[in-house]
Amino acid sequence: MRLIRRFEERAIELVHSGEIVGGIHPYIGQEAIAAGVCAALRDDDVITSTHRGHGHVLAKGSDPVRMLAELTGRATGLNQGRGGSMHAADFSKGIYGANGIVGAGGAIATGAAWAAVKEGSDRVAVSFFGDGAVNQGVLLETFNLAALWRLPVLFVCENNGYATTLTIEQGVAGSITARAAAFGMPAVTVDGTDARAVRDAAAEAVALGRAGGGPSFLECTAYRFDAHHTWEHKARVRYRTDEEVAAGRSRDPLDVQGARLPEGARAVIDAEIEAVLTEAVAFALDSPAPDPAGALDHLYATGLRGRNGIGLFEGVR
């Protein structure tokens, strides 16, 4: 959790300095959800993430050094600088990609769960999404298929109270968990600021999926401490009062978990994380940008290389 928090804070610094182009969606305040869920998973289990996905990628075990290089668009990044903040993937850790399309990861995770069943594997898949995604048709259709086929998939709704600037009261009718329960899957709400509570709930759902019990739904309530997107740091958008943000910050998931550590252990962890991220920043900034000549590589699974724009229009004037 400390790694995720400080990774995001260092990334925000790189946004402000111009090293990360386009900004990021900070995960600050929601660290216990990613850490708790991924603590219940095996290395070969699969996750799909969201536009606010750095925490999930790090919690599943991806290298923070290469992840930061990816955010800065370097050739040494997880995806050679092609994925950036919202599309990072690491197949070696079962991370089938962050996704800038709201709710789209649910169908991908469900496909991965279906494939696992067909292979005779007991792998499970997890789809993370925000409260705004529960209004997306693709996610509801995915619930239906996952329940019909009793697939080993865990749907994790990170309810931070806002879909960008729209409050959940303004955007979501009824109960979030009731939507999942309507498809016949177990659905519970858990305190998303308590990593232990999240882990325990996720572990129960994962065990059910491995045993052939079908999908489950977990709503994790938390509060997003920082901006929806770092663009807000310049635009100064006002949709939350200072009092609301202060109240939301009063229950910090790092303090909740940190209070469980032996005296002095938290300081040791903090120092270790600072060393890792200092290395990550140096590595990213010292790494080369991708060669433009390879811009069309990796378009096709077969390895076929696409033609460049000039080639398409040769002889046409």
Solvent accessible surface area in square Angstrom, and as a share of the most:
residue,aa,sasa,rsa
1,M,44,0.19
2,R,67,0.24
3,L,37,0.18
4,I,4,0.02
5,R,20,0.07
6,R,42,0.15
7,F,1,0.00
8,E,0,0.00
9,E,56,0.25
10,R,40,0.15
11,A,0,0.00
12,I,18,0.09
13,E,95,0.43
14,L,14,0.07
15,V,25,0.15
16,H,111,0.50
17,S,77,0.50
18,G,48,0.46
19,E,62,0.28
20,I,5,0.02
21,V,138,0.79
22,G,65,0.63
23,G,12,0.11
24,I,1,0.00
25,H,19,0.08
26,P,0,0.00
27,Y,1,0.00
28,I,9,0.04
29,G,0,0.00
30,Q,3,0.01
31,E,0,0.00
32,A,0,0.00
33,I,0,0.00
34,A,0,0.00
35,A,24,0.18
36,G,1,0.01
37,V,0,0.00
38,C,12,0.07
39,A,70,0.55
40,A,19,0.15
41,L,23,0.12
42,R,93,0.34
43,D,89,0.46
44,D,69,0.36
45,D,0,0.00
46,V,5,0.03
47,I,0,0.00
48,T,1,0.00
49,S,2,0.01
50,T,16,0.10
51,H,36,0.16
52,R,16,0.06
53,G,1,0.01
54,H,1,0.01
55,G,0,0.00
56,H,0,0.00
57,V,0,0.00
58,L,9,0.04
59,A,30,0.24
60,K,13,0.06
61,G,40,0.38
62,S,4,0.02
63,D,62,0.32
64,P,21,0.13
65,V,18,0.10
66,R,98,0.36
67,M,1,0.00
68,L,1,0.00
69,A,0,0.00
70,E,0,0.00
71,L,10,0.05
72,T,11,0.07
73,G,27,0.26
74,R,38,0.14
75,A,38,0.29
76,T,44,0.25
77,G,1,0.01
78,L,19,0.10
79,N,39,0.20
80,Q,82,0.36
81,G,19,0.19
82,R,103,0.38
83,G,14,0.13
84,G,18,0.18
85,S,17,0.11
86,M,67,0.30
87,H,95,0.43
88,A,0,0.00
89,A,19,0.15
90,D,21,0.11
91,F,151,0.63
92,S,93,0.60
93,K,60,0.25
94,G,6,0.06
95,I,0,0.00
96,Y,82,0.31
97,G,9,0.09
98,A,8,0.06
99,N,24,0.12
100,G,28,0.27
101,I,125,0.63
102,V,64,0.37
103,G,8,0.08
104,A,20,0.16
105,G,4,0.04
106,G,1,0.01
107,A,44,0.34
108,I,76,0.38
109,A,0,0.00
110,T,8,0.04
111,G,37,0.36
112,A,12,0.09
113,A,0,0.00
114,W,110,0.39
115,A,34,0.26
116,A,1,0.01
117,V,75,0.43
118,K,137,0.58
119,E,116,0.52
120,G,70,0.67
121,S,37,0.24
122,D,66,0.34
123,R,50,0.18
124,V,4,0.03
125,A,1,0.00
126,V,0,0.00
127,S,0,0.00
128,F,2,0.01
129,F,4,0.02
130,G,26,0.25
131,D,2,0.01
132,G,20,0.20
133,A,1,0.01
134,V,2,0.01
135,N,75,0.38
136,Q,72,0.32
137,G,40,0.38
138,V,61,0.35
139,L,0,0.00
140,L,58,0.29
141,E,115,0.52
142,T,6,0.04
143,F,1,0.00
144,N,65,0.33
145,L,73,0.36
146,A,0,0.00
147,A,25,0.19
148,L,120,0.60
149,W,132,0.46
150,R,142,0.52
151,L,2,0.01
152,P,9,0.06
153,V,4,0.02
154,L,4,0.02
155,F,0,0.00
156,V,0,0.00
157,C,0,0.00
158,E,7,0.03
159,N,18,0.09
160,N,10,0.05
161,G,21,0.20
162,Y,22,0.08
163,A,36,0.28
164,T,65,0.38
165,T,56,0.33
166,L,83,0.41
167,T,35,0.20
168,I,34,0.17
169,E,140,0.63
170,Q,133,0.59
171,G,23,0.22
172,V,19,0.11
173,A,82,0.64
174,G,77,0.74
175,S,54,0.35
176,I,9,0.05
177,T,25,0.14
178,A,54,0.42
179,R,54,0.20
180,A,0,0.00
181,A,54,0.42
182,A,87,0.67
183,F,64,0.27
184,G,69,0.66
185,M,7,0.03
186,P,70,0.44
187,A,27,0.21
188,V,80,0.46
189,T,77,0.45
190,V,21,0.12
191,D,54,0.28
192,G,0,0.00
193,T,13,0.08
194,D,20,0.11
195,A,10,0.08
196,R,114,0.42
197,A,31,0.24
198,V,0,0.00
199,R,98,0.36
200,D,73,0.38
201,A,22,0.17
202,A,0,0.00
203,A,44,0.34
204,E,135,0.61
205,A,15,0.11
206,V,8,0.05
207,A,60,0.46
208,L,69,0.34
209,G,6,0.06
210,R,60,0.22
211,A,88,0.68
212,G,48,0.46
213,G,19,0.19
214,G,1,0.01
215,P,7,0.04
216,S,6,0.04
217,F,3,0.01
218,L,3,0.01
219,E,16,0.07
220,C,0,0.00
221,T,51,0.30
222,A,18,0.14
223,Y,33,0.12
224,R,1,0.00
225,F,7,0.03
226,D,26,0.14
227,A,9,0.07
228,H,26,0.12
229,H,36,0.16
230,T,5,0.03
231,W,155,0.54
232,E,20,0.09
233,H,45,0.20
234,K,179,0.76
235,A,46,0.36
236,R,185,0.68
237,V,55,0.32
238,R,169,0.62
239,Y,49,0.19
240,R,27,0.10
241,T,73,0.43
242,D,91,0.47
243,E,131,0.59
244,E,60,0.27
245,V,33,0.19
246,A,63,0.49
247,A,67,0.52
248,G,16,0.15
249,R,108,0.39
250,S,95,0.61
251,R,111,0.41
252,D,24,0.12
253,P,0,0.00
254,L,12,0.06
255,D,76,0.40
256,V,27,0.16
257,Q,55,0.25
258,G,11,0.11
259,A,88,0.68
260,R,85,0.31
261,L,60,0.30
262,P,98,0.61
263,E,182,0.82
264,G,43,0.42
265,A,29,0.22
266,R,82,0.30
267,A,66,0.51
268,V,87,0.50
269,I,62,0.31
270,D,33,0.17
271,A,65,0.51
272,E,100,0.45
273,I,24,0.12
274,E,52,0.23
275,A,66,0.51
276,V,52,0.30
277,L,0,0.00
278,T,78,0.45
279,E,103,0.46
280,A,0,0.00
281,V,23,0.13
282,A,51,0.40
283,F,77,0.32
284,A,0,0.00
285,L,69,0.34
286,D,121,0.63
287,S,12,0.07
288,P,86,0.54
289,A,74,0.57
290,P,49,0.31
291,D,100,0.52
292,P,118,0.74
293,A,70,0.55
294,G,15,0.14
295,A,70,0.54
296,L,48,0.24
297,D,49,0.26
298,H,127,0.57
299,L,103,0.51
300,Y,110,0.42
301,A,118,0.92
302,T,125,0.73
303,G,62,0.60
304,L,114,0.57
305,R,126,0.46
306,G,14,0.13
307,R,172,0.63
308,N,83,0.43
309,G,45,0.43
310,I,136,0.69
311,G,26,0.25
312,L,92,0.46
313,F,124,0.52
314,E,124,0.56
315,G,76,0.73
316,V,97,0.56
317,R,245,0.89
